[in-house]
Amino acid sequence: MDNRGVRYSFSLSELRYLLFKKKNCPDCNTKLTKQKSFEIRTDMFQNSGIDPILASGSKVKQYSYAFKCDQCGYEISLSNLSKKGKK
């Protein structure tokens, strides 16, 4: 069965952080490397804005972003990084 959809799951503040903010390591202040990963899910609820829709039997790639520091090995998810950036 082919993939039937793609899903990115992040809030507006996370999207803003992903697109516009500088991503530096909180420990050593060097630039973080973006890592994009995905998980293939089946029987997943999709939000249509009004009612959730069950996409039964179809495969959906759910993407997530994480960041890693090449110098010290620090790893952090996009949601945690955007929360630290607000402080």
TIFI-719799 format. One record per residue: x, y, z of N, C-alpha, C, CB in turn; chain; residue number from 0. Coordinates in nm, 3 decimals. Glycine has a CB too. Example, Ala and Ser with C-alpha at 12.3 -4.5 7.8 and 13.67 -1.06 7.14 Angstrom:
2
<<1.319, -0.569, 0.780>, <1.230, -0.450, 0.780>, <1.320, -0.330, 0.780>, <1.131, -0.447, 0.905>, A, 0>;
<<1.285, -0.225, 0.708>, <1.367, -0.106, 0.714>, <1.290, 0.003, 0.787>, <1.408, -0.060, 0.572>, A, 1>;
***
This chain:
87
<<0.085, -0.119, 0.000>, <0.000, 0.000, 0.000>, <0.088, 0.124, 0.000>, <-0.096, 0.000, 0.122>, A, 0>;
<<0.055, 0.217, -0.086>, <0.131, 0.342, -0.096>, <0.094, 0.435, 0.017>, <0.105, 0.409, -0.231>, A, 1>;
<<0.186, 0.529, 0.041>, <0.156, 0.633, 0.140>, <0.045, 0.722, 0.084>, <0.283, 0.717, 0.175>, A, 2>;
<<-0.051, 0.754, 0.168>, <-0.166, 0.834, 0.125>, <-0.162, 0.977, 0.175>, <-0.293, 0.768, 0.169>, A, 3>;
<<-0.072, 1.007, 0.266>, <-0.070, 1.143, 0.318>, <0.058, 1.172, 0.393>, <-0.188, 1.165, 0.408>, A, 4>;
<<0.074, 1.299, 0.423>, <0.189, 1.349, 0.498>, <0.134, 1.436, 0.610>, <0.289, 1.430, 0.408>, A, 5>;
<<0.193, 1.425, 0.728>, <0.146, 1.503, 0.840>, <0.264, 1.564, 0.915>, <0.061, 1.417, 0.934>, A, 6>;
<<0.258, 1.694, 0.933>, <0.353, 1.765, 1.018>, <0.275, 1.809, 1.140>, <0.419, 1.888, 0.944>, A, 7>;
<<0.330, 1.791, 1.256>, <0.257, 1.824, 1.377>, <0.341, 1.919, 1.462>, <0.221, 1.696, 1.455>, A, 8>;
<<0.313, 2.048, 1.450>, <0.376, 2.145, 1.539>, <0.288, 2.268, 1.551>, <0.516, 2.183, 1.488>, A, 9>;
<<0.311, 2.341, 1.659>, <0.231, 2.460, 1.686>, <0.283, 2.578, 1.604>, <0.233, 2.495, 1.838>, A, 10>;
<<0.211, 2.688, 1.610>, <0.251, 2.808, 1.537>, <0.384, 2.863, 1.588>, <0.143, 2.914, 1.548>, A, 11>;
<<0.404, 2.859, 1.719>, <0.531, 2.908, 1.774>, <0.648, 2.818, 1.733>, <0.523, 2.917, 1.928>, A, 12>;
<<0.624, 2.687, 1.723>, <0.729, 2.596, 1.678>, <0.761, 2.620, 1.530>, <0.686, 2.450, 1.700>, A, 13>;
<<0.660, 2.645, 1.449>, <0.682, 2.674, 1.308>, <0.762, 2.803, 1.291>, <0.548, 2.685, 1.234>, A, 14>;
<<0.727, 2.905, 1.367>, <0.800, 3.032, 1.362>, <0.945, 3.011, 1.403>, <0.734, 3.136, 1.454>, A, 15>;
<<0.968, 2.931, 1.507>, <1.104, 2.903, 1.553>, <1.181, 2.826, 1.446>, <1.101, 2.824, 1.685>, A, 16>;
<<1.115, 2.729, 1.382>, <1.179, 2.648, 1.279>, <1.222, 2.732, 1.159>, <1.084, 2.536, 1.234>, A, 17>;
<<1.138, 2.826, 1.120>, <1.166, 2.904, 1.000>, <1.255, 3.026, 1.021>, <1.038, 2.947, 0.940>, A, 18>;
<<1.241, 3.094, 1.135>, <1.302, 3.226, 1.148>, <1.408, 3.241, 1.257>, <1.197, 3.324, 1.173>, A, 19>;
<<1.408, 3.161, 1.359>, <1.502, 3.179, 1.471>, <1.633, 3.106, 1.447>, <1.439, 3.130, 1.602>, A, 20>;
<<1.737, 3.156, 1.509>, <1.866, 3.088, 1.506>, <1.862, 2.972, 1.606>, <1.983, 3.186, 1.538>, A, 21>;
<<1.910, 2.858, 1.560>, <1.912, 2.739, 1.645>, <2.054, 2.715, 1.694>, <1.859, 2.616, 1.568>, A, 22>;
<<2.082, 2.760, 1.817>, <2.214, 2.742, 1.878>, <2.203, 2.651, 1.998>, <2.276, 2.877, 1.918>, A, 23>;
<<2.310, 2.578, 2.026>, <2.316, 2.487, 2.139>, <2.312, 2.566, 2.270>, <2.443, 2.399, 2.133>, A, 24>;
<<2.224, 2.529, 2.363>, <2.220, 2.600, 2.491>, <2.345, 2.577, 2.576>, <2.098, 2.556, 2.569>, A, 25>;
<<2.417, 2.468, 2.552>, <2.536, 2.438, 2.632>, <2.661, 2.507, 2.580>, <2.559, 2.288, 2.636>, A, 26>;
<<2.690, 2.492, 2.449>, <2.816, 2.545, 2.397>, <2.797, 2.658, 2.296>, <2.896, 2.434, 2.334>, A, 27>;
<<2.673, 2.695, 2.264>, <2.639, 2.808, 2.178>, <2.688, 2.793, 2.033>, <2.696, 2.934, 2.237>, A, 28>;
<<2.702, 2.669, 1.985>, <2.734, 2.646, 1.845>, <2.605, 2.614, 1.768>, <2.837, 2.530, 1.830>, A, 29>;
<<2.613, 2.620, 1.637>, <2.494, 2.599, 1.554>, <2.449, 2.453, 1.561>, <2.523, 2.639, 1.408>, A, 30>;
<<2.317, 2.432, 1.575>, <2.260, 2.298, 1.580>, <2.229, 2.248, 1.440>, <2.133, 2.297, 1.667>, A, 31>;
<<2.240, 2.117, 1.420>, <2.210, 2.054, 1.293>, <2.068, 1.998, 1.298>, <2.312, 1.942, 1.261>, A, 32>;
<<1.989, 2.026, 1.194>, <1.850, 1.981, 1.189>, <1.845, 1.836, 1.144>, <1.766, 2.070, 1.094>, A, 33>;
<<1.764, 1.755, 1.215>, <1.742, 1.616, 1.179>, <1.592, 1.596, 1.158>, <1.797, 1.519, 1.288>, A, 34>;
<<1.555, 1.557, 1.037>, <1.414, 1.534, 1.004>, <1.392, 1.383, 1.000>, <1.375, 1.602, 0.866>, A, 35>;
<<1.294, 1.337, 1.073>, <1.263, 1.194, 1.074>, <1.114, 1.175, 1.052>, <1.308, 1.128, 1.207>, A, 36>;
<<1.075, 1.055, 1.016>, <0.934, 1.028, 0.996>, <0.899, 0.890, 1.048>, <0.896, 1.041, 0.849>, A, 37>;
<<0.772, 0.873, 1.075>, <0.717, 0.747, 1.121>, <0.594, 0.720, 1.035>, <0.681, 0.750, 1.275>, A, 38>;
<<0.584, 0.599, 0.980>, <0.467, 0.564, 0.900>, <0.359, 0.512, 0.993>, <0.501, 0.459, 0.789>, A, 39>;
<<0.245, 0.579, 0.992>, <0.133, 0.545, 1.081>, <0.015, 0.498, 0.998>, <0.093, 0.667, 1.169>, A, 40>;
<<-0.066, 0.412, 1.054>, <-0.191, 0.369, 0.992>, <-0.305, 0.395, 1.089>, <-0.185, 0.219, 0.950>, A, 41>;
<<-0.425, 0.404, 1.037>, <-0.546, 0.428, 1.117>, <-0.528, 0.548, 1.208>, <-0.580, 0.304, 1.201>, A, 42>;
<<-0.506, 0.661, 1.148>, <-0.472, 0.781, 1.220>, <-0.581, 0.886, 1.204>, <-0.337, 0.836, 1.173>, A, 43>;
<<-0.608, 0.960, 1.308>, <-0.706, 1.067, 1.300>, <-0.642, 1.191, 1.238>, <-0.764, 1.100, 1.440>, A, 44>;
<<-0.711, 1.250, 1.143>, <-0.667, 1.373, 1.080>, <-0.761, 1.485, 1.122>, <-0.662, 1.360, 0.924>, A, 45>;
<<-0.707, 1.597, 1.160>, <-0.791, 1.711, 1.198>, <-0.826, 1.790, 1.073>, <-0.719, 1.802, 1.302>, A, 46>;
<<-0.954, 1.811, 1.053>, <-1.000, 1.888, 0.938>, <-1.036, 2.030, 0.976>, <-1.119, 1.820, 0.874>, A, 47>;
<<-1.019, 2.066, 1.100>, <-1.055, 2.199, 1.147>, <-1.192, 2.199, 1.213>, <-1.054, 2.297, 1.032>, A, 48>;
<<-1.279, 2.109, 1.172>, <-1.412, 2.101, 1.231>, <-1.429, 1.969, 1.306>, <-1.521, 2.115, 1.122>, A, 49>;
<<-1.415, 1.859, 1.233>, <-1.429, 1.726, 1.292>, <-1.307, 1.642, 1.258>, <-1.558, 1.657, 1.242>, A, 50>;
<<-1.261, 1.558, 1.352>, <-1.150, 1.468, 1.317>, <-1.197, 1.362, 1.218>, <-1.092, 1.400, 1.444>, A, 51>;
<<-1.110, 1.326, 1.127>, <-1.141, 1.227, 1.025>, <-1.049, 1.107, 1.046>, <-1.124, 1.286, 0.881>, A, 52>;
<<-1.107, 0.987, 1.052>, <-1.027, 0.867, 1.066>, <-0.983, 0.820, 0.928>, <-1.106, 0.756, 1.139>, A, 53>;
<<-0.853, 0.814, 0.906>, <-0.798, 0.767, 0.779>, <-0.763, 0.620, 0.796>, <-0.673, 0.851, 0.734>, A, 54>;
<<-0.863, 0.534, 0.794>, <-0.839, 0.392, 0.823>, <-0.777, 0.322, 0.702>, <-0.970, 0.322, 0.864>, A, 55>;
<<-0.681, 0.237, 0.731>, <-0.618, 0.157, 0.627>, <-0.520, 0.231, 0.540>, <-0.721, 0.099, 0.543>, A, 56>;
<<-0.506, 0.360, 0.554>, <-0.411, 0.434, 0.471>, <-0.286, 0.465, 0.551>, <-0.474, 0.564, 0.418>, A, 57>;
<<-0.176, 0.469, 0.482>, <-0.049, 0.500, 0.547>, <-0.024, 0.649, 0.542>, <0.067, 0.423, 0.480>, A, 58>;
<<0.015, 0.704, 0.655>, <0.044, 0.847, 0.665>, <0.184, 0.862, 0.723>, <-0.062, 0.921, 0.753>, A, 59>;
<<0.268, 0.941, 0.656>, <0.402, 0.971, 0.709>, <0.389, 1.088, 0.803>, <0.504, 1.001, 0.594>, A, 60>;
<<0.425, 1.066, 0.930>, <0.422, 1.174, 1.029>, <0.566, 1.218, 1.054>, <0.352, 1.127, 1.162>, A, 61>;
<<0.595, 1.343, 1.016>, <0.730, 1.397, 1.027>, <0.751, 1.467, 1.160>, <0.759, 1.493, 0.912>, A, 62>;
<<0.875, 1.462, 1.207>, <0.913, 1.536, 1.327>, <1.055, 1.588, 1.308>, <0.902, 1.447, 1.456>, A, 63>;
<<1.085, 1.695, 1.381>, <1.216, 1.758, 1.372>, <1.286, 1.752, 1.507>, <1.204, 1.903, 1.324>, A, 64>;
<<1.415, 1.728, 1.502>, <1.500, 1.734, 1.621>, <1.629, 1.804, 1.579>, <1.528, 1.590, 1.681>, A, 65>;
<<1.703, 1.851, 1.676>, <1.828, 1.922, 1.649>, <1.939, 1.862, 1.733>, <1.814, 2.074, 1.678>, A, 66>;
<<2.059, 1.857, 1.675>, <2.174, 1.797, 1.743>, <2.295, 1.888, 1.728>, <2.204, 1.657, 1.688>, A, 67>;
<<2.370, 1.898, 1.836>, <2.495, 1.973, 1.834>, <2.608, 1.877, 1.797>, <2.523, 2.042, 1.972>, A, 68>;
<<2.680, 1.910, 1.692>, <2.790, 1.823, 1.648>, <2.911, 1.832, 1.740>, <2.832, 1.859, 1.508>, A, 69>;
<<2.924, 1.943, 1.812>, <3.041, 1.962, 1.898>, <3.027, 1.888, 2.031>, <3.063, 2.111, 1.923>, A, 70>;
<<2.914, 1.903, 2.099>, <2.901, 1.842, 2.232>, <2.802, 1.725, 2.237>, <2.859, 1.948, 2.332>, A, 71>;
<<2.727, 1.700, 2.127>, <2.635, 1.587, 2.122>, <2.499, 1.612, 2.185>, <2.698, 1.473, 2.189>, A, 72>;
<<2.467, 1.737, 2.217>, <2.339, 1.773, 2.277>, <2.227, 1.753, 2.176>, <2.341, 1.921, 2.327>, A, 73>;
<<2.118, 1.684, 2.216>, <2.003, 1.662, 2.129>, <1.878, 1.719, 2.192>, <1.985, 1.512, 2.099>, A, 74>;
<<1.792, 1.782, 2.110>, <1.670, 1.844, 2.161>, <1.565, 1.844, 2.051>, <1.698, 1.989, 2.212>, A, 75>;
<<1.439, 1.826, 2.090>, <1.329, 1.829, 1.994>, <1.292, 1.973, 1.961>, <1.207, 1.752, 2.048>, A, 76>;
<<1.219, 1.991, 1.854>, <1.176, 2.125, 1.813>, <1.087, 2.189, 1.918>, <1.103, 2.119, 1.679>, A, 77>;
<<0.997, 2.113, 1.977>, <0.907, 2.170, 2.078>, <0.984, 2.216, 2.201>, <0.799, 2.068, 2.118>, A, 78>;
<<1.079, 2.138, 2.248>, <1.157, 2.179, 2.364>, <1.249, 2.296, 2.332>, <1.239, 2.061, 2.416>, A, 79>;
<<1.302, 2.300, 2.212>, <1.389, 2.409, 2.171>, <1.311, 2.541, 2.162>, <1.456, 2.378, 2.036>, A, 80>;
<<1.189, 2.535, 2.109>, <1.109, 2.657, 2.100>, <1.065, 2.706, 2.237>, <0.987, 2.633, 2.011>, A, 81>;
<<1.043, 2.614, 2.331>, <1.008, 2.653, 2.469>, <1.127, 2.719, 2.537>, <0.962, 2.530, 2.550>, A, 82>;
<<1.247, 2.668, 2.514>, <1.366, 2.729, 2.575>, <1.396, 2.865, 2.512>, <1.489, 2.636, 2.557>, A, 83>;
<<1.360, 2.882, 2.384>, <1.384, 3.008, 2.316>, <1.294, 3.119, 2.364>, <1.366, 2.991, 2.170>, A, 84>;
<<1.179, 3.087, 2.424>, <1.087, 3.188, 2.476>, <1.136, 3.250, 2.605>, <0.951, 3.127, 2.498>, A, 85>;
<<1.219, 3.177, 2.679>, <1.266, 3.225, 2.810>, <1.369, 3.332, 2.795>, <1.322, 3.111, 2.891>, A, 86>;
***
